[in-house]
């Protein structure tokens, strides 16, 4: 029996937590932590070895506080910024500021409005492909992975024939980043090996963009490199930024689609409400992000001794911002464990982080999922489950590797 399914948060033994027991459903544990130990010292937890921060107000406050909290891990403080695998996330101002400004023109709500025809056409094409294979759809492989893979690679400026190759690179980057945090080797391959493989593909594209820029990330990075020089933006930084953007834009949207369609199959009343009132689609996406955060937590480092919720955290300790817990905090949301479309002026969910490190791809994720759901509502009167949804392994991300559904026309 899954311990989380029958757990009473008040009875959970926080002194002897087996984290693996909570991968399927961490929310009872999160509630126990919020109620009894909102700053929970877990020195052997995951990659980071952290103080877990689980209440909404504490997480939101830390995300906004760049004076007391840094995004650079302690073991990478003395590493040249150019050697950090996540050049934007593992950076503080001023470096973070100019790197983010370089790519932000592609990741605005206005730019997403300009791309609406493209996003609608892509949603139509993907659903047509699903229907050509029959009315039973495996959501993860047929929709959740192809949608953000195509959108993000197109925004980066990668030709279609290289999309799958770069999506595969995101998996390697995630494993290499975790290994870098642990100061461990990742098999026989280094990140320089990955960079070289990627640059062999990107170099001719970059050469073409120097002669004729387009509206894509490669053009923006090449233009910035021309302005400040290769000592500030070397070729390998261009690769790191592309891979970071691809990773960030891909997995969050993938898991959002998996989670959203899985819950809609179990809640046909919500699907009917959205068909009748399309103004509910955007709030439903926000509620899904709140209800089951695709990225459950990310770290910060205390710059010096700080006090959070009455606990003194020592300088250079790692804090895990547990977005999944903060988004279910009953202090911030009434009835937090229910998926509801009628929340009145809810607080902003934290699944895209906050402050200067708010995910730059958040407008892209929202827009591509919005137009996918709109087209599905146009076509299908209901979604029927044809088998159980199966979670991806691990606790850092929340999504399903298998979501078998029947899309019923009407």
Backbone torsions as a table, in degrees:
resi	resn	phi	psi	omega
1	UNK	NA	137.3	176.5
2	UNK	-69.4	119.2	-175.9
3	UNK	-58.6	-34.0	-176.4
4	UNK	-68.0	-26.7	-175.5
5	UNK	-70.2	-24.1	-176.7
6	UNK	-117.8	8.8	-171.5
7	UNK	-75.5	136.6	168.5
8	UNK	-97.8	114.9	-176.9
9	UNK	-51.9	-33.2	-178.2
10	UNK	-69.1	-20.6	-176.3
11	UNK	-102.5	-0.6	-178.7
12	UNK	-70.2	130.8	180.0
13	UNK	-82.8	100.1	-176.5
14	UNK	-74.5	-12.3	178.7
15	UNK	-81.9	-15.4	-176.8
16	UNK	-136.3	57.9	-178.1
17	UNK	-82.0	126.0	170.1
18	UNK	-99.4	102.2	-171.2
19	UNK	-60.0	-30.6	-178.8
20	UNK	-63.7	-26.2	179.3
21	UNK	-66.7	-16.7	-170.2
22	UNK	-112.2	9.5	-177.9
23	UNK	-66.1	-38.0	-178.2
24	UNK	-68.8	-42.0	-179.0
25	UNK	-146.3	92.9	-176.6
26	UNK	-83.1	-4.5	-167.0
27	UNK	-69.0	-35.7	172.1
28	UNK	-60.9	-39.4	177.0
29	UNK	-64.9	-42.5	178.3
30	UNK	-58.5	-41.0	-179.8
31	UNK	-65.4	-41.7	177.7
32	UNK	-59.6	-41.2	178.9
33	UNK	-66.2	-44.8	179.2
34	UNK	-59.8	-41.3	-175.5
35	UNK	-75.8	-39.4	-168.6
36	UNK	-113.6	-21.6	-178.0
37	UNK	-155.2	71.6	-173.2
38	UNK	-66.3	-17.8	169.5
39	UNK	-120.2	96.2	-168.8
40	UNK	-105.2	120.2	-179.4
41	UNK	-82.1	114.5	179.4
42	UNK	-127.7	80.3	-171.2
43	UNK	-63.4	-18.9	-178.7
44	UNK	-111.6	18.7	-175.9
45	UNK	-80.9	120.3	170.7
46	UNK	56.4	-149.8	-178.8
47	UNK	-72.4	-34.4	-163.8
48	UNK	-87.4	-36.0	-169.9
49	UNK	64.9	91.4	-156.6
50	UNK	-134.2	167.0	158.0
51	UNK	-95.6	116.1	-178.1
52	UNK	-83.7	123.2	180.0
53	UNK	-105.0	119.5	-167.0
54	UNK	-121.2	-12.8	179.5
55	UNK	-90.1	145.3	-174.4
56	UNK	-56.8	-53.0	-174.7
57	UNK	-62.6	-36.5	179.0
58	UNK	-68.0	-45.6	179.6
59	UNK	-62.9	-47.8	-178.8
60	UNK	-60.5	-39.7	-179.2
61	UNK	-66.2	-43.3	-178.9
62	UNK	-65.9	-39.4	179.8
63	UNK	-60.3	-29.5	-178.3
64	UNK	-88.4	-8.9	-168.5
65	UNK	-105.0	88.9	-178.9
66	UNK	-83.8	-10.0	179.3
67	UNK	-76.6	-36.7	-176.4
68	UNK	-101.7	-15.4	-174.5
69	UNK	-132.5	137.3	-175.9
70	UNK	-115.4	156.2	174.8
71	UNK	-96.9	-1.1	-179.5
72	UNK	-91.5	116.6	179.1
73	UNK	-61.2	151.0	-177.3
74	UNK	-56.8	-42.9	-175.2
75	UNK	-75.0	-3.0	176.4
76	UNK	-113.8	6.1	-179.4
77	UNK	-60.0	-38.3	-177.6
78	UNK	-96.7	11.6	176.9
79	UNK	-93.2	134.6	177.9
80	UNK	-53.2	133.6	-178.3
81	UNK	-52.2	-31.4	179.5
82	UNK	-70.1	-11.9	-179.7
83	UNK	-101.0	-0.6	177.2
84	UNK	-81.4	132.2	-173.1
85	UNK	-66.9	-32.9	178.6
86	UNK	-105.9	85.8	-169.7
87	UNK	-66.5	-26.6	-179.6
88	UNK	-92.4	-45.2	-177.8
89	UNK	-71.6	-37.4	179.4
90	UNK	-92.9	54.2	-179.3
91	UNK	-148.5	153.5	174.8
92	UNK	-119.5	165.9	172.9
93	UNK	-60.6	148.2	5.1
94	UNK	-87.2	-14.3	-177.5
95	UNK	-59.2	-45.0	-180.0
96	UNK	-58.7	-39.2	-174.9
97	UNK	-62.7	-48.0	-176.7
98	UNK	-76.8	-30.3	175.1
99	UNK	-64.8	-44.8	-179.6
100	UNK	-64.8	-42.2	-179.5
101	UNK	-62.2	-27.9	-179.3
102	UNK	-63.1	-39.5	-173.0
103	UNK	-105.2	-9.7	-173.6
104	UNK	-62.8	-27.3	178.6
105	UNK	-55.6	-23.9	179.3
106	UNK	-86.1	-10.4	-170.6
107	UNK	-123.2	50.1	179.0
108	UNK	-116.4	159.4	176.6
109	UNK	-62.1	-35.9	178.0
110	UNK	-62.8	-43.8	178.8
111	UNK	-63.4	-36.0	178.0
112	UNK	-66.5	-35.7	175.4
113	UNK	-63.9	-37.5	176.7
114	UNK	-64.3	-28.8	-176.9
115	UNK	-93.6	6.5	-178.1
116	UNK	-54.8	-46.9	179.1
117	UNK	-57.8	-40.5	177.9
118	UNK	-64.0	-44.4	-178.1
119	UNK	-67.1	-38.8	177.1
120	UNK	-64.7	-43.7	-179.6
121	UNK	-63.9	-38.8	179.7
122	UNK	-66.5	-43.5	177.6
123	UNK	-59.9	-43.0	178.6
124	UNK	-61.1	-44.7	-178.5
125	UNK	-63.8	-44.5	-179.3
126	UNK	-64.2	-41.0	179.6
127	UNK	-70.2	-35.4	174.5
128	UNK	-61.3	-40.6	178.7
129	UNK	-64.9	-40.4	177.1
130	UNK	-61.4	-46.0	-177.3
131	UNK	-65.7	-31.5	178.8
132	UNK	-64.5	-22.7	179.7
133	UNK	-94.7	-2.9	-179.2
134	UNK	121.5	174.7	-176.1
135	UNK	-86.2	-7.7	175.5
136	UNK	-94.5	124.0	-173.5
137	UNK	-120.5	133.2	169.8
138	UNK	-92.4	104.8	-166.0
139	UNK	-60.1	-44.3	-174.0
140	UNK	-61.3	-54.2	-174.8
141	UNK	-77.0	-29.1	-174.3
142	UNK	-95.2	-20.9	-178.7
143	UNK	-130.7	-52.7	-169.6
144	UNK	-66.6	-34.0	178.3
145	UNK	-85.5	-47.4	-179.2
146	UNK	-62.5	-36.2	-175.9
147	UNK	-61.5	-61.6	-178.2
148	UNK	-69.3	-28.2	177.3
149	UNK	-60.2	-47.1	-179.8
150	UNK	-67.8	-47.4	-176.3
151	UNK	-62.4	-49.2	-175.4
152	UNK	-67.1	-42.6	178.9
153	UNK	-63.4	-37.5	177.2
154	UNK	-64.9	-41.9	178.7
155	UNK	-64.6	-36.8	178.0
156	UNK	-67.0	-30.5	-178.9
157	UNK	102.2	24.6	-177.3
158	UNK	-92.8	131.1	175.7
159	UNK	-59.2	150.5	-173.8
160	UNK	-56.5	-35.8	-176.3
161	UNK	-66.4	-13.9	179.7
162	UNK	-104.4	0.1	-174.8
163	UNK	-59.5	-50.8	-176.8
164	UNK	-63.6	-37.4	178.5
165	UNK	-60.1	-42.5	-178.7
166	UNK	-74.3	-32.8	174.2
167	UNK	-62.2	-39.2	176.2
168	UNK	-63.5	-34.9	177.8
169	UNK	-61.9	-31.6	-178.7
170	UNK	-63.3	-35.5	178.2
171	UNK	-65.7	-44.1	178.5
172	UNK	-63.5	-39.9	-179.8
173	UNK	-62.6	-42.3	-178.7
174	UNK	-62.9	-41.9	179.1
175	UNK	-68.7	-39.4	178.6
176	UNK	-66.6	-38.4	179.2
177	UNK	-64.0	-42.8	177.3
178	UNK	-63.3	-40.5	179.3
179	UNK	-65.7	-38.1	178.0
180	UNK	-62.6	-41.8	178.0
181	UNK	-60.7	-37.9	-178.0
182	UNK	-86.2	-2.4	-174.4
183	UNK	56.2	46.0	179.4
184	UNK	-120.7	159.3	173.9
185	UNK	-80.7	153.0	177.0
186	UNK	-114.0	85.1	-178.5
187	UNK	59.6	-144.3	-179.4
188	UNK	-93.1	-6.4	-174.0
189	UNK	-99.5	138.4	174.4
190	UNK	-107.4	169.8	178.7
191	UNK	-69.3	-27.5	174.8
192	UNK	-62.8	-35.0	176.4
193	UNK	-62.4	-43.7	179.2
194	UNK	-64.6	-43.4	178.8
195	UNK	-57.4	-44.1	-178.3
196	UNK	-63.8	-41.1	177.6
197	UNK	-62.3	-42.0	-178.9
198	UNK	-70.0	-42.1	-176.8
199	UNK	-65.4	-30.0	176.4
200	UNK	-60.3	-31.0	177.9
201	UNK	-85.2	-42.7	-172.3
202	UNK	-77.7	-31.0	-173.4
203	UNK	-55.1	-49.7	178.7
204	UNK	-65.3	-30.8	176.3
205	UNK	-67.5	-43.3	178.9
206	UNK	-61.7	-40.1	178.2
207	UNK	-61.0	-42.2	178.3
208	UNK	-65.8	-37.3	-178.6
209	UNK	-71.0	-29.4	176.1
210	UNK	-62.6	-37.1	179.7
211	UNK	-80.2	-35.0	-176.5
212	UNK	-145.6	90.0	-179.1
213	UNK	-63.5	150.5	174.7
214	UNK	-126.9	179.5	-179.4
215	UNK	-88.5	78.4	179.9
216	UNK	-154.9	169.1	-174.3
217	UNK	-69.2	-34.6	178.6
218	UNK	-60.9	-42.7	179.1
219	UNK	-63.3	-42.1	179.4
220	UNK	-62.8	-43.8	-179.1
221	UNK	-68.6	-39.2	178.7
222	UNK	-65.6	-40.3	177.9
223	UNK	-63.9	-42.8	178.5
224	UNK	-64.6	-39.5	178.3
225	UNK	-61.6	-40.1	179.9
226	UNK	-64.6	-31.5	-178.4
227	UNK	-78.2	-41.3	-172.3
228	UNK	-107.8	-11.1	177.1
229	UNK	95.2	160.3	-177.7
230	UNK	-72.6	-15.8	176.8
231	UNK	-71.5	-30.5	177.2
232	UNK	-88.3	-39.3	178.6
233	UNK	-127.5	81.0	175.8
234	UNK	-68.9	166.0	-178.7
235	UNK	-57.4	-36.9	-177.2
236	UNK	-69.6	-25.9	175.0
237	UNK	-69.1	-36.0	175.8
238	UNK	-59.4	-44.3	178.4
239	UNK	-62.4	-46.2	-178.3
240	UNK	-61.5	-40.7	-180.0
241	UNK	-67.2	-41.8	178.8
242	UNK	-61.8	-43.9	-177.7
243	UNK	-70.4	-36.2	176.0
244	UNK	-63.3	-45.7	179.4
245	UNK	-63.9	-39.2	179.5
246	UNK	-66.5	-43.8	179.6
247	UNK	-63.1	-47.9	-179.1
248	UNK	-65.4	-37.3	-178.2
249	UNK	-80.0	-16.7	-173.2
250	UNK	-92.1	-59.9	-168.8
251	UNK	-68.8	-38.9	-179.7
252	UNK	-61.2	-47.2	180.0
253	UNK	-66.7	-41.2	178.0
254	UNK	-54.2	-51.5	-175.9
255	UNK	-72.1	-30.6	175.7
256	UNK	-61.8	-44.5	178.6
257	UNK	-64.7	-44.6	179.3
258	UNK	-59.0	-48.1	-178.4
259	UNK	-65.7	-42.9	-175.6
260	UNK	-63.2	-50.8	-176.0
261	UNK	-72.2	-28.9	176.2
262	UNK	-64.9	-44.8	-178.4
263	UNK	-72.0	-31.3	178.9
264	UNK	-67.1	-30.8	176.6
265	UNK	-65.9	-29.0	179.2
266	UNK	-90.9	-12.0	-177.9
267	UNK	-127.9	69.2	-179.8
268	UNK	-59.9	-23.0	177.3
269	UNK	-63.1	-37.3	178.5
270	UNK	-68.2	-40.1	178.6
271	UNK	-61.2	-43.2	179.0
272	UNK	-63.8	-42.0	178.3
273	UNK	-59.7	-42.5	-178.9
274	UNK	-70.5	-34.0	176.6
275	UNK	-63.6	-36.5	-177.7
276	UNK	-82.1	-25.3	-177.2
277	UNK	-140.5	96.2	-174.9
278	UNK	-70.2	-13.1	176.3
279	UNK	-67.5	-12.0	-179.9
280	UNK	-84.4	-10.7	-174.1
281	UNK	-65.9	-49.9	-179.6
282	UNK	-61.2	-45.7	175.0
283	UNK	-60.8	-33.8	178.8
284	UNK	-65.1	-37.9	177.4
285	UNK	-65.0	-43.0	177.6
286	UNK	-63.6	-39.0	179.0
287	UNK	-66.2	-36.1	177.5
288	UNK	-65.7	-42.6	177.4
289	UNK	-60.6	-39.1	177.8
290	UNK	-69.1	-46.8	-171.1
291	UNK	-66.7	-37.6	-177.5
292	UNK	-146.8	84.5	-173.9
293	UNK	-59.7	124.5	179.4
294	UNK	-59.3	-40.0	172.5
295	UNK	-105.5	115.5	-171.3
296	UNK	-78.5	-30.1	-177.9
297	UNK	-163.3	152.2	172.2
298	UNK	-143.3	157.5	-170.7
299	UNK	-93.6	159.8	164.1
300	UNK	-134.6	161.9	177.2
301	UNK	-120.4	134.9	175.7
302	UNK	-73.6	126.0	-179.9
303	UNK	-72.5	-30.2	177.6
304	UNK	-154.0	179.3	179.4
305	UNK	-56.2	129.1	-179.9
306	UNK	-136.2	153.2	176.2
307	UNK	-109.7	128.6	177.5
308	UNK	-129.9	122.2	178.4
309	UNK	50.5	40.6	176.3
310	UNK	83.9	-0.1	179.3
311	UNK	-109.4	130.3	176.7
312	UNK	-84.9	122.4	179.0
313	UNK	-104.8	126.3	-174.6
314	UNK	-71.8	156.1	177.6
315	UNK	-54.7	138.3	176.8
316	UNK	73.4	4.0	173.0
317	UNK	-71.1	152.6	177.6
318	UNK	-92.9	135.2	175.1
319	UNK	-112.9	130.8	174.7
320	UNK	-95.7	115.9	175.9
321	UNK	-79.6	103.2	-173.9
322	UNK	-87.8	87.6	-177.8
323	UNK	-59.1	-39.1	-178.9
324	UNK	-61.0	-35.3	177.9
325	UNK	-77.5	-44.4	-178.6
326	UNK	-60.5	-37.9	-179.0
327	UNK	-70.1	-14.4	177.6
328	UNK	-109.8	16.8	-177.0
329	UNK	-74.2	120.1	-179.8
330	UNK	-67.0	-15.0	175.0
331	UNK	-72.7	-20.8	-178.7
332	UNK	-107.0	-30.4	-174.5
333	UNK	-132.5	124.6	171.2
334	UNK	-63.5	141.2	176.6
335	UNK	50.3	56.6	-168.8
336	UNK	-68.1	-21.8	-176.9
337	UNK	-89.4	8.2	176.2
338	UNK	-108.6	141.8	174.8
339	UNK	-88.9	113.4	-172.8
340	UNK	-132.8	141.4	177.0
341	UNK	-96.8	-2.0	-173.9
342	UNK	-106.6	24.0	179.0
343	UNK	-70.5	129.1	-178.1
344	UNK	-94.4	116.2	179.0
345	UNK	46.6	57.5	-179.5
346	UNK	-69.8	155.6	173.3
347	UNK	-63.7	154.5	-179.3
348	UNK	-65.9	128.3	175.8
349	UNK	-67.6	154.5	-171.5
350	UNK	-105.8	14.9	-174.4
351	UNK	-66.6	-21.8	175.1
352	UNK	-98.5	20.4	-177.8
353	UNK	68.1	-153.5	-176.5
354	UNK	-168.7	171.2	-179.4
355	UNK	66.9	-149.5	-176.3
356	UNK	-67.5	-16.4	-179.5
357	UNK	-101.6	16.9	171.8
358	UNK	-54.9	135.3	-175.5
359	UNK	-54.3	120.6	-179.0
360	UNK	-63.5	-25.2	-178.4
361	UNK	-86.2	5.7	-177.7
362	UNK	-56.9	-45.1	177.9
363	UNK	-61.9	-33.5	178.5
364	UNK	-66.5	-47.6	-179.4
365	UNK	-59.4	-47.8	-179.9
366	UNK	-60.2	-43.7	-175.1
367	UNK	-68.6	-44.5	-176.8
368	UNK	-68.4	-37.0	177.5
369	UNK	-70.6	-38.4	179.0
370	UNK	-56.9	-49.0	-175.5
371	UNK	-75.0	-27.4	171.9
372	UNK	-64.4	-49.0	-178.4
373	UNK	-64.9	-40.0	178.2
374	UNK	-58.9	-44.9	179.9
375	UNK	-67.7	-36.2	176.6
376	UNK	-64.9	-40.0	178.1
377	UNK	-64.9	-32.7	176.2
378	UNK	-63.7	-33.0	-171.1
379	UNK	-97.6	-40.0	-163.5
380	UNK	-115.1	130.7	179.0
381	UNK	-81.3	-22.4	177.6
382	UNK	-161.8	162.3	173.4
383	UNK	-116.5	127.6	-178.8
384	UNK	-114.0	134.2	178.9
385	UNK	-76.5	132.8	175.8
386	UNK	-110.2	2.8	178.3
387	UNK	179.4	171.2	-178.2
388	UNK	-73.7	148.6	170.6
389	UNK	-77.6	139.2	-176.8
390	UNK	-118.3	123.4	-176.6
391	UNK	-68.4	148.3	164.4
392	UNK	-66.6	143.0	179.4
393	UNK	-70.2	156.6	177.7
394	UNK	98.7	160.5	-174.2
395	UNK	-104.8	-12.7	-174.4
396	UNK	-74.5	-33.2	179.3
397	UNK	-117.9	149.3	178.8
398	UNK	-121.4	109.5	176.9
399	UNK	-165.3	-174.7	-177.4
400	UNK	-124.9	130.3	176.3
401	UNK	-82.4	-11.9	-178.8
402	UNK	-148.3	114.7	178.5
403	UNK	-133.4	90.2	-177.8
404	UNK	-87.0	117.0	-176.9
405	UNK	-132.5	154.3	169.9
406	UNK	-105.0	125.4	177.1
407	UNK	-92.6	114.3	-173.4
408	UNK	-98.3	115.0	-179.7
409	UNK	-65.9	148.9	175.5
410	UNK	160.9	NA	NA
